[in-house]
């Protein structure tokens, strides 16, 4: 049965209409709810009341919503937008008089009619009006066609609630005062044009969120006056900016306003990314977005030509940037720009852009922005961390092409003096373009420890903090700041004594780092003689030699995705053999553990058909994909076996959850050996096979699994997210994702006990392995090997050498009996900090 919601500014009116409608259903009980007034009983519309009412009456038959006044439409529309897509498509707004429409809808619902039929009955209901005497209707005025040049401006929505509800109503009221034809378009979201004088059209197509850009166009005798007034309304924040903590993000703030609101003293707290102490002038990076009052748009042919030239220029910039980064020895970062280039050469994307220009009359800027924004939103809707990063990449690409179309220069910092870069956020190309000779530290308002800025800062060893909040953007350029990357503090205009403390600590850190690196090649042995093998995680061949400089005793995780991603065909066995052989030769007799291909729904391959999955982290990936396509695994294993003659190679299978998967892989291993034997190809008979323990079922069954494999390597990143049921890429769930949660620690202990009972060893290769608060617990639990980012090896070894195993065992036992990750951290700090 179709549900009905009655939305009114008055609680009494809404309840009265519902009561009247119920009496017209012939005694049938129908799902109908009132959503009237504000929570305190005053007049208005409540988002929560409407949302609750929708949820109460919702069913597969759908929901029809009736509203009394125009502004109620906007609040209702906001509620619908907050619901899942499958619900949104099953909810309809009704353009019918409230009382008569509700009565007709209730009667139609009671008859069991469909949503469309119920809506039709409500909207077609006759409205009877009493008229005392017949009054001749005035002749309809013949409207002259609107003439004159169409003028446009672009302006950013800066108020907290965006262009919804009350602000949208204010916009419509102001636009209605002018004679000109006025339209609005959300160009950030690529929405259709909306009539600025129509409440309904503004509610459907004219909405915009804070930070998005809208284009206001006017045609008529008072067009310029209208644009000026509407610009002032939007830039004033619709009167919402007086509220606490809200700051207008104008492209070019007036000098007087900037001076009044500048922050020249104080301290900010964020999330530390990479430790270190820096005192330097601030370089505040503000992304400029130019708006032109009179946009000149060429013909379709001219816009297509502009697009082609801009893409050619963008591709040239991307390739130059990649080459520069490769020369600096950062192939992992450079690989980001392979994706950027592939997007700009993608014929499907280009076809969509050209179509908008030729068929819809879009400018080149509008078309590229609209298409890539639509793609970005689709990626974000998949919900995985890597897809959200790809969405940021797409917006980055769009920005590059738009800059090329505008003739603007790419982001760069010029100068010789070292600075602390302060930014709201950093896009991939902006981060990768940074000159490390100038950037002494990075302070970012948004983002988390998995953002591009954070990853690059750790890779390059730049003291950095993320999540400092938007207020840092009010620090004037050139202001001296002190950045403490260890504690996540940013101090504005620090006192002389603070500067002296930072300088002393910086020298101490530099001296300690040199000392630790010098000792890094020595083994990590506890005070009472327990040796822990410390090895490195590696993602490409180019960085293998570097890990030896930091004291890596081997490779605990060689990710092989670099051979398979960003290409149109599968790498051959020979290509893989060459790559693994090169790694083996560099590492000599040191152990190298190769993880077989770990891709799937969140990291798709263009040459392997993969269906879209609602939950890609729980879907066909890693060994599950290999079972569907055994040749993927066979070519990899054969290449590893052959390369095993050149070094100490082992391999491990990712995302194993059952014993059947291990036994299947062992059969594949034997088949590979038989095939190589038949061809007379030499290979190593001593390549061990292990598994990644990333799924709770593998940890729980570890004693059984250990009888089948040579070793375990615990991937604590995935083990944590699967144990706590939280997407580690979801910023809203950051409070949940913590590998020191006792539930995760208990599973690690279970794995260690199960392996050791069968005489097998256990490593940890997740980020937890390099965390100073986790290392004492892991060693105390009995982990045999720790694999981490190479730069973390020297301090990790130094820490282990200061610890005593007998004490760590007691520490681990206590930690396993604690209730929260916070309690575990406090315990480790209390016992292990010197």
C-alpha positions in Angstrom: 0.0 0.0 0.0 1.3 3.5 -0.9 2.4 5.6 2.1 1.4 9.2 2.4 3.2 12.1 4.2 1.5 15.4 4.8 4.0 18.3 5.2 2.8 21.6 6.6 4.2 24.6 8.4 1.6 24.0 11.1 1.6 20.9 13.3 -2.2 21.2 13.9 -3.0 21.7 10.2 -0.9 18.6 9.2 -2.6 16.4 11.9 -6.0 17.8 10.9 -5.5 17.0 7.3 -4.4 13.4 8.1 -7.4 12.9 10.4 -9.8 14.1 7.6 -8.1 11.9 5.0 -8.3 8.8 7.2 -12.1 9.3 7.4 -12.4 9.1 3.6 -10.9 5.6 3.3 -14.0 3.6 4.1 -12.6 2.3 7.4 -9.4 1.0 5.9 -6.2 1.6 7.9 -3.7 3.3 5.5 -0.1 4.3 6.1 -0.4 8.1 6.4 1.7 10.4 8.7 1.7 14.1 9.5 5.0 16.1 9.5 4.0 19.6 10.6 5.7 22.5 12.3 9.0 22.7 14.1 10.1 20.6 17.1 9.2 23.4 19.5 5.7 23.7 18.1 6.3 26.9 16.2 5.6 27.4 12.5 8.0 25.9 10.0 9.1 22.6 8.5 11.3 20.1 10.4 13.9 18.0 8.5 13.8 15.3 11.2 9.9 15.2 11.3 9.7 14.7 7.6 12.4 12.1 7.5 10.8 10.1 10.4 7.4 10.3 8.7 8.9 9.0 5.4 10.6 6.1 7.2 7.4 5.2 9.1 5.2 4.9 6.0 7.8 3.6 3.5 7.3 0.4 1.7 8.1 -1.1 -1.7 4.8 0.4 -3.0 6.3 3.9 -2.5 5.5 7.1 -0.8 3.6 10.2 -1.9 4.3 13.5 -0.2 2.0 16.5 -0.2 3.1 20.0 1.0 1.4 23.2 1.9 3.8 26.1 1.1 6.6 26.5 -1.4 9.5 26.4 1.1 8.3 23.1 2.5 9.3 21.6 -0.9 12.9 22.4 -0.3 13.1 20.9 3.2 11.3 17.8 1.8 13.7 17.6 -1.1 16.7 17.7 1.3 15.2 14.8 3.2 14.8 12.7 0.1 18.4 13.5 -1.0 19.6 12.1 2.3 18.0 8.7 1.7 19.5 5.7 -0.2 19.1 5.9 -4.0 16.7 2.9 -4.1 14.4 4.7 -1.7 14.7 8.1 -3.5 13.4 6.5 -6.8 10.3 5.3 -4.9 9.2 8.6 -3.4 7.2 11.3 -5.3 6.3 14.8 -4.5 2.7 15.8 -5.3 1.7 19.1 -6.8 -1.8 19.1 -5.4 -3.8 21.3 -3.0 -3.0 20.0 0.5 -6.4 19.2 1.9 -8.2 18.0 -1.3 -5.1 16.2 -2.5 -4.6 14.3 0.7 -8.2 13.2 0.8 -8.0 12.0 -2.8 -4.7 10.3 -2.3 -6.0 8.5 0.8 -9.0 7.2 -1.0 -6.8 6.0 -3.9 -4.4 4.3 -1.5 -7.3 2.5 0.2 -8.2 1.1 -3.2 -4.8 -0.4 -3.6 -3.7 1.8 -6.6 -0.1 2.2 -7.6 2.0 5.2 -6.6 1.6 6.8 -10.0 -2.1 6.4 -9.9 -2.4 7.7 -6.4 -0.4 10.8 -7.4 -2.5 11.3 -10.5 -5.8 11.1 -8.5 -4.5 13.7 -6.0 -3.3 16.1 -8.7 -6.5 15.8 -10.7 -8.9 16.4 -7.8 -11.3 19.3 -8.6 -11.1 22.3 -6.3 -14.5 23.9 -5.7 -14.5 27.6 -5.0 -17.4 29.8 -4.0 -17.8 33.0 -6.0 -20.5 35.5 -4.9 -20.8 37.1 -8.3 -19.5 36.5 -11.7 -16.5 38.7 -12.3 -15.1 38.8 -15.8 -11.6 37.5 -15.9 -8.9 39.9 -17.1 -7.5 39.3 -20.6 -4.2 37.5 -20.4 -1.4 39.9 -21.2 0.6 39.0 -24.2 4.2 38.8 -23.0 6.8 40.2 -25.3 9.7 37.8 -25.9 12.7 38.5 -23.8 15.3 40.3 -25.8 18.9 41.2 -25.2 22.3 39.6 -24.5 22.4 36.8 -22.0 24.8 37.8 -19.2 26.2 35.4 -16.6 28.3 35.3 -13.5 29.7 32.4 -11.5 29.7 32.5 -7.7 30.6 30.0 -5.0 28.0 29.1 -2.3 29.7 29.8 1.0 26.9 29.6 3.6 26.7 26.4 5.8 23.3 25.2 4.6 24.0 25.8 0.9 21.3 26.8 -1.6 18.5 24.8 0.1 15.4 25.7 2.0 15.5 29.2 3.5 18.4 30.5 1.3 16.7 29.1 -1.8 13.5 30.9 -0.9 15.4 34.2 -0.4 17.0 33.7 -3.8 13.6 33.1 -5.5 12.1 36.2 -3.8 14.9 38.4 -4.9 15.0 37.1 -8.4 11.2 37.7 -8.7 11.7 41.4 -8.2 13.4 41.7 -11.6 11.9 41.7 -15.1 14.7 39.8 -16.7 14.6 36.0 -17.3 16.9 34.5 -14.7 18.3 31.0 -14.5 20.6 29.1 -12.1 22.8 26.1 -12.8 24.9 24.2 -10.3 28.0 23.8 -12.5 30.0 21.8 -9.8 27.4 19.1 -9.8 26.5 19.5 -13.5 22.8 20.0 -12.8 20.3 21.3 -15.4 19.2 24.9 -15.6 16.6 26.0 -13.1 14.2 28.9 -13.4 15.3 31.2 -10.6 11.8 32.5 -10.1 10.2 29.1 -9.6 10.3 27.6 -6.1 9.6 24.1 -7.5 12.4 24.3 -10.1 14.8 25.6 -7.6 13.9 22.8 -5.2 14.5 20.2 -7.9 17.4 21.5 -9.9 18.6 24.7 -8.3 20.1 23.3 -5.1 23.8 23.6 -4.2 25.9 22.6 -1.2 28.4 24.7 0.5 31.6 25.1 -1.6 29.8 24.3 -4.9 29.8 26.9 -7.7 26.6 28.1 -9.4 26.1 30.1 -12.7 23.5 32.8 -12.6 22.3 33.9 -16.0 20.0 36.9 -16.8 18.5 38.2 -20.0 16.5 41.4 -20.1 16.6 45.2 -19.5 17.6 44.9 -15.8 20.0 41.9 -16.3 23.1 43.6 -14.9 21.2 44.9 -11.9 19.7 41.5 -11.2 23.1 39.7 -11.4 24.7 42.3 -9.1 22.0 41.9 -6.4 22.0 38.1 -6.6 25.8 37.9 -6.4 25.7 40.1 -3.2 23.0 37.8 -1.7 25.1 34.6 -2.3 28.4 36.2 -1.3 26.8 37.5 1.9 26.0 33.9 2.8 22.3 34.6 3.0 22.8 36.1 6.4 24.2 32.8 7.9 27.8 33.8 8.2 27.4 35.6 11.5 27.1 32.2 13.2 30.1 30.9 15.2 32.9 29.2 13.3 31.6 30.1 9.8 34.0 31.9 7.6 33.3 33.1 4.0 35.8 31.5 1.6 35.9 34.4 -0.9 38.2 34.0 -3.8 39.6 37.5 -3.3 38.7 38.8 0.2 38.7 42.5 0.8 41.9 43.6 2.5 40.0 45.2 5.4 37.9 42.1 6.0 41.0 39.8 5.8 42.9 42.0 8.3 40.0 41.9 10.8 39.6 38.1 10.6 43.3 37.1 10.4 44.6 34.7 13.0 48.0 35.9 14.3 48.2 34.0 17.5 47.1 30.7 18.9 47.6 26.9 18.6 45.8 24.3 16.4 45.6 20.5 17.1 45.4 17.9 14.3 46.4 14.4 13.5 50.2 13.8 13.3 51.4 12.2 10.0 55.1 12.4 10.1 57.2 13.5 13.1 59.6 16.4 13.2 60.0 20.0 14.4 59.8 22.9 12.1 59.8 26.7 12.6 59.3 28.6 9.3 57.1 31.2 7.6 53.6 30.1 6.5 52.8 29.7 2.8 49.0 29.7 2.7 47.8 28.0 -0.5 44.4 29.2 -1.6 43.0 27.8 -4.8 41.7 30.6 -7.0 38.5 30.2 -9.0 37.9 33.0 -11.4 34.4 34.1 -12.3 33.8 36.2 -15.3 30.8 38.6 -15.4 30.5 38.3 -19.1 31.5 34.8 -20.3 32.4 34.6 -24.0 31.5 31.2 -25.3 32.4 30.3 -28.9 30.6 28.1 -31.4 30.6 24.3 -30.9 33.5 24.0 -33.3 35.5 26.7 -31.5 34.8 25.0 -28.1 35.8 21.6 -29.4 39.1 23.1 -30.7 39.7 24.7 -27.3 39.1 21.4 -25.6 41.5 19.5 -27.9 44.3 22.1 -27.3 43.7 22.1 -23.5 43.8 18.3 -23.3 47.0 18.2 -25.3 48.6 20.8 -23.0 47.3 18.9 -19.9 48.8 15.6 -21.2 52.1 17.3 -21.8 52.1 18.7 -18.2 51.2 15.3 -16.8 54.0 13.5 -18.6 56.5 16.1 -17.6 55.4 15.9 -14.0 55.7 12.1 -14.1 59.2 12.2 -15.5 60.3 14.7 -12.9 59.0 12.5 -10.1 60.5 9.4 -11.6 63.9 11.1 -11.6 63.5 11.8 -7.9 63.0 8.1 -7.3 59.3 8.0 -6.5 57.7 5.5 -9.0 54.7 4.9 -6.8 53.8 8.5 -6.8 54.5 8.8 -10.6 52.1 5.9 -11.2 49.2 8.2 -10.1 49.8 10.2 -13.3 49.5 7.2 -15.5 45.9 7.1 -14.4 45.5 10.8 -15.1 46.8 10.4 -18.6 44.6 7.4 -19.3 41.5 9.3 -18.3 42.3 12.2 -20.6 42.8 9.7 -23.5 39.7 7.7 -22.7 37.4 7.8 -25.8 34.2 7.2 -23.8 34.9 10.2 -21.6 35.9 12.4 -24.5 32.8 11.3 -26.4 30.6 12.4 -23.5 32.3 15.8 -23.3 32.1 16.4 -27.1 28.4 15.4 -27.0 27.6 18.1 -24.4 29.4 20.7 -26.4 27.8 19.8 -29.8 24.3 18.8 -28.6 23.7 20.8 -25.4 25.6 23.9 -26.1 28.0 23.6 -23.2 31.3 25.4 -23.2 34.5 23.3 -23.1 34.9 24.1 -19.4 31.3 23.2 -18.5 31.5 20.0 -20.4 34.8 18.6 -19.0 33.8 19.6 -15.5 30.3 18.1 -15.7 31.4 14.7 -17.1 34.3 14.2 -14.7 32.3 15.4 -11.8 29.6 12.8 -12.7 32.2 10.1 -12.9 33.7 11.2 -9.5 30.3 11.0 -7.8 29.8 7.5 -9.2 33.2 6.4 -7.8 32.4 8.0 -4.4 29.1 6.1 -4.2 31.0 2.8 -4.3 32.2 3.7 -0.8 35.7 2.2 -0.8 38.8 4.2 0.1 40.6 3.6 -3.2 37.5 4.7 -5.2 37.3 7.9 -3.2 40.9 8.6 -4.0 40.2 8.0 -7.7 37.3 10.5 -7.4 39.8 13.1 -6.1 42.0 12.2 -9.1 39.1 12.9 -11.5 38.5 16.4 -9.9 42.2 17.0 -10.1 42.2 16.2 -13.8 39.2 18.4 -14.5 40.9 21.3 -12.7 44.0 20.9 -14.8 42.0 21.0 -18.0 40.0 24.0 -16.8 43.2 25.8 -15.9 44.6 25.1 -19.4 41.4 26.5 -20.9 41.6 29.6 -18.8 45.3 30.1 -19.5 46.1 29.8 -15.7 49.4 28.5 -14.5 49.6 25.2 -12.6 50.2 25.2 -8.9 53.8 26.0 -7.8 55.6 27.6 -4.9 58.4 29.9 -5.9 61.2 31.1 -3.6 64.3 30.0 -1.8 63.2 30.2 1.8 61.9 27.1 3.4 58.2 27.3 4.4 55.4 25.5 6.1 52.7 24.8 3.4 49.2 25.5 4.8 46.3 24.3 2.7 42.6 23.4 3.0 43.4 20.1 1.1 46.0 19.0 -1.4 45.1 17.3 -4.7 47.4 14.6 -6.1 49.1 16.7 -8.7 49.5 19.6 -6.2 51.1 17.4 -3.7 53.4 15.7 -6.2 54.5 19.0 -7.6 55.9 20.2 -4.3 59.5 21.2 -4.2 61.0 19.4 -1.2 63.8 21.8 -1.1 61.4 24.5 -0.1 58.6 22.7 1.8 59.8 22.2 5.4 56.4 21.1 6.7 52.8 20.5 5.7 49.7 21.6 7.6 46.4 20.6 6.1 42.9 21.6 7.2 41.1 18.5 6.0 42.1 14.9 5.3 43.2 11.9 7.2 46.3 9.7 7.5 45.4 7.9 4.3 45.1 11.0 2.1 47.5 11.7 -0.7 49.1 14.5 1.3 49.7 12.1 4.2 51.0 9.2 2.1 53.5 11.5 0.3 54.6 13.3 3.4 55.5 9.9 5.0 57.2 8.7 1.9 59.3 11.9 1.7 59.9 12.3 5.4 58.3 15.8 5.6 56.9 16.7 9.1 53.2 16.9 8.6 49.8 17.3 10.2 46.3 16.8 8.8 42.8 17.6 10.1 43.7 20.9 11.6 40.4 22.5 10.7 39.4 25.3 8.3 40.5 28.1 10.6 44.2 27.6 9.6 43.3 29.2 6.3 43.0 32.5 8.1 46.7 32.6 9.0 48.3 35.4 6.9 51.0 34.5 4.4 54.5 34.9 5.9 53.4 34.5 9.5 56.0 32.5 11.5 54.6 29.1 12.6 56.0 26.2 14.6 54.9 22.7 13.5 55.2 19.8 15.8 54.7 16.7 13.7 55.1 14.3 16.7 52.1 15.7 18.7 50.1 17.3 15.8 50.4 20.9 17.0 50.6 24.0 14.9 51.6 27.2 16.8 51.0 30.6 15.2 53.7 33.3 16.0 55.4 31.2 18.7 57.3 32.9 21.5 61.1 32.9 21.4 61.4 30.2 24.1 59.1 27.9 22.0 61.3 28.5 19.0 64.4 27.7 21.0 62.8 24.4 22.2 61.7 23.5 18.7 65.2 24.2 17.3 66.8 22.1 20.0 64.4 19.2 19.4 64.9 19.4 15.6 68.7 19.1 16.1 68.1 16.2 18.5 65.8 14.4 16.0 68.3 14.9 13.1 71.1 13.6 15.2 69.1 10.7 16.4 68.0 9.8 12.9 71.6 9.7 11.7 72.5 7.6 14.6 69.6 5.2 14.0 70.3 4.8 10.3 74.0 4.2 11.1 72.9 1.3 13.4 70.0 0.1 11.2 71.9 -2.7 9.6 72.5 -4.3 12.9 69.9 -6.9 14.0 67.0 -6.1 16.3 67.6 -8.1 19.5 65.9 -7.5 22.8 67.9 -7.0 26.0 67.3 -10.6 26.9 68.3 -12.0 23.6 65.0 -12.4 21.5 65.7 -11.5 17.8 62.9 -10.0 15.8 63.4 -9.9 12.0 62.6 -6.4 10.6 61.8 -6.3 6.9 60.2 -3.9 4.5 57.0 -3.5 2.5 57.7 -2.7 -1.1 55.4 -1.7 -4.0 57.7 -1.6 -7.0 61.2 -2.6 -8.2 62.7 0.9 -8.2 62.5 1.2 -4.4 64.0 -2.2 -3.5 67.6 -0.9 -3.3 66.6 2.0 -1.1 65.2 -0.3 1.7 68.7 -1.8 2.2 70.0 1.7 3.2 67.5 1.7 6.0 68.5 -1.7 7.4 65.8 -3.9 5.9 66.7 -7.6 6.5 64.5 -8.6 3.6 61.1 -7.9 2.0 58.1 -9.0 4.1 55.6 -7.9 1.5 56.3 -7.3 -2.2 53.0 -6.1 -3.7 52.8 -7.3 -7.3 49.9 -5.0 -8.4 52.4 -2.7 -10.1 52.8 -5.3 -12.8 49.1 -5.7 -13.5 47.4 -2.2 -13.0 47.2 0.7 -15.5 47.5 -1.5 -18.6 45.3 -3.1 -21.2 46.6 -6.7 -21.1 47.8 -9.2 -18.5 51.6 -9.3 -18.0 53.2 -12.4 -19.4 55.0 -15.0 -17.3 58.2 -13.9 -18.8 57.6 -10.2 -17.9 56.9 -11.3 -14.3 59.9 -13.5 -14.2 62.2 -10.6 -15.2 60.7 -8.4 -12.5 61.0 -11.0 -9.7 64.5 -12.0 -10.8 65.6 -8.4 -10.6 64.3 -8.1 -7.0 65.9 -11.4 -6.1 69.3 -10.3 -7.5 69.2 -7.0 -5.5 68.2 -8.7 -2.3 70.7 -11.6 -2.8 70.1 -14.2 0.0 67.7 -12.0 2.0 64.2 -13.4 2.2 61.6 -11.9 -0.3 57.9 -12.7 0.2 55.9 -12.0 -2.9 52.1 -11.5 -2.4 50.2 -12.9 -5.3 47.8 -10.5 -7.1 45.4 -8.7 -4.7 42.9 -7.0 -6.9 39.1 -7.1 -7.3 36.1 -4.8 -7.1 38.0 -2.0 -5.5 41.0 -2.4 -7.8 39.6 -3.6 -11.1 41.6 -4.9 -14.1 40.5 -3.6 -17.5 41.3 -7.0 -19.2 39.5 -9.2 -16.7 35.6 -9.0 -16.7 34.4 -8.0 -13.3 30.8 -7.2 -12.3 30.0 -4.1 -10.2 29.7 -5.1 -6.6 27.8 -3.5 -3.8 30.5 -4.5 -1.3 33.7 -4.9 -3.2 35.8 -5.4 0.0 33.6 -8.5 0.6 33.4 -9.6 -3.0 35.4 -11.2 -5.8 39.0 -10.2 -5.1 42.5 -11.6 -4.4 42.4 -15.5 -4.3 38.6 -15.4 -5.1 39.3 -13.7 -8.4 42.2 -16.2 -9.0 39.9 -19.1 -8.6 37.7 -17.7 -11.3 40.7 -17.0 -13.5 43.4 -19.6 -12.6 45.7 -18.5 -15.3 46.3 -15.3 -13.3 47.7 -17.4 -10.4 49.5 -20.0 -12.6 51.5 -17.5 -14.6 52.5 -15.7 -11.4 53.5 -18.9 -9.5 55.6 -20.2 -12.5 57.4 -16.8 -12.7 58.1 -16.9 -9.0 59.4 -20.5 -9.1 61.7 -19.7 -12.0 63.0 -16.5 -10.3 63.5 -18.5 -7.1 66.8 -19.8 -8.5 68.2 -16.2 -8.2 67.4 -15.6 -4.6 65.5 -16.5 -1.5 61.9 -16.1 -2.7 58.6 -17.2 -1.1 55.0 -16.3 -1.9 51.8 -15.8 0.0 48.1 -15.8 -1.0 45.9 -12.8 0.0 42.4 -12.9 1.5 42.3 -16.6 2.4 39.2 -17.5 4.4 38.9 -21.3 4.1 41.0 -24.4 4.1 39.6 -25.3 0.6 41.2 -22.2 -0.9 44.6 -23.2 0.5 44.3 -26.8 -0.8 43.2 -25.5 -4.2 46.3 -23.2 -4.4 48.5 -26.1 -3.5 47.1 -28.1 -6.4 47.8 -25.1 -8.7 51.4 -25.0 -7.3 51.9 -28.7 -8.2 50.4 -28.2 -11.7 52.8 -25.3 -12.2 55.7 -27.5 -11.3 54.5 -30.3 -13.6 54.1 -27.8 -16.5 57.6 -26.4 -16.0 59.0 -30.0 -15.8 57.4 -30.9 -19.1 58.9 -27.9 -20.8 62.3 -28.6 -19.2 62.4 -25.2 -17.5 64.6 -24.9 -14.4 63.0 -23.7 -11.2 63.6 -23.6 -7.5 62.2 -26.5 -5.4 62.5 -24.5 -2.2 59.9 -21.8 -2.6 57.7 -21.7 0.5 54.0 -20.9 0.3 52.3 -18.9 3.0 49.0 -17.0 3.4 47.9 -13.6 4.5 45.8 -13.6 7.6 43.3 -10.8 6.9 40.0 -12.3 7.7 38.8 -13.3 11.2 37.9 -16.9 10.0 41.6 -17.4 9.0 42.7 -16.3 12.5 40.2 -18.5 14.2 41.2 -21.5 12.2 45.0 -20.7 12.2 46.0 -24.0 13.9 44.4 -26.0 11.1 45.7 -23.7 8.4 49.2 -23.8 9.8 49.4 -27.5 9.0 49.0 -26.7 5.3 51.4 -23.7 4.8 54.9 -22.7 5.6 54.2 -19.3 7.3 51.6 -16.7 8.1 51.8 -12.9 7.5 49.1 -10.9 9.2 47.7 -8.0 7.2 46.5 -5.9 10.1 44.8 -3.2 8.0 42.3 -5.6 6.6 42.1 -7.7 9.7 41.1 -4.6 11.6 38.4 -3.5 9.2 36.9 -6.9 8.9 37.0 -7.6 12.6 35.4 -4.2 13.5 33.2 -4.0 10.4 34.4 -0.6 9.4 35.7 0.7 6.0 39.2 2.0 6.7 38.8 4.6 4.0 35.7 6.1 5.5 36.6 9.2 7.4 33.4 9.1 9.5 34.5 5.7 10.9 38.0 6.8 12.0 37.1 6.4 15.7 36.5 2.7 15.0 39.5 1.8 12.9 42.3 1.0 15.4 44.5 -2.1 15.2 45.2 -1.9 19.0 41.6 -2.7 19.7 41.8 -5.7 22.1 39.5 -7.8 19.7 42.2 -7.5 17.0 45.0 -8.2 19.4 43.3 -11.4 20.6 43.0 -12.6 17.0 46.7 -11.9 16.4 47.5 -13.9 19.5 45.3 -16.7 18.2 47.3 -16.7 14.9 50.7 -16.8 16.7 49.6 -19.6 19.0 48.2 -21.6 16.1 51.3 -21.2 14.0 53.9 -21.9 16.8 52.0 -25.0 17.8 52.8 -26.4 14.3 56.4 -25.0 14.3 55.6 -22.2 11.8 56.5 -18.6 12.0 54.3 -15.4 11.9 55.0 -12.0 10.5 52.9 -8.8 10.5 52.9 -6.6 7.4 50.2 -4.1 8.0 50.8 -0.5 9.1 50.6 -1.7 12.7 54.0 -3.3 12.4 55.7 0.1 12.2 53.8 1.8 15.0 55.9 2.5 18.2 52.9 1.8 20.4 52.1 -1.5 18.7 55.6 -3.0 18.4 56.0 -3.9 22.2 52.6 -5.6 22.1 53.4 -7.6 18.9 56.8 -8.7 20.2 55.2 -9.7 23.5 52.5 -11.7 21.8 55.3 -13.6 20.0 55.3 -12.2 16.4 58.5 -13.4 14.7 58.8 -10.8 11.9 57.7 -7.1 11.4 57.4 -5.7 7.9 57.0 -1.9 7.4 57.7 1.2 5.5 61.5 1.3 5.1 61.9 4.7 6.8 60.4 3.3 10.0 62.9 0.4 10.2 65.7 2.3 12.0 63.5 3.6 14.9 61.7 0.3 15.1 64.9 -1.7 15.5 66.2 0.9 18.1 63.0 0.4 20.1 63.2 -3.4 20.1 66.8 -3.3 21.3 65.7 -1.3 24.4 63.0 -3.8 25.4 63.0 -7.0 27.5 61.0 -9.9 26.2 60.0 -11.2 29.7 58.4 -7.8 30.4 56.8 -7.6 27.0 55.0 -10.9 27.5 53.5 -9.5 30.7 52.6 -6.3 28.9 50.9 -8.2 26.1 48.9 -10.4 28.6 47.6 -7.3 30.3 46.8 -5.6 27.0 44.7 -8.6 25.9 42.5 -8.2 29.0 41.8 -4.5 28.5 38.6 -3.2 27.1 39.6 -0.5 24.6 42.4 0.6 22.3 42.8 3.7 24.3 43.6 1.7 27.4 46.1 -0.4 25.5 47.9 2.8 24.3 48.0 4.2 27.8 49.4 1.0 29.1 52.2 0.9 26.5 53.1 4.5 27.0 53.3 4.0 30.8 55.5 0.9 30.5 57.7 1.5 27.5 58.4 5.3 27.3 61.7 6.1 28.7 
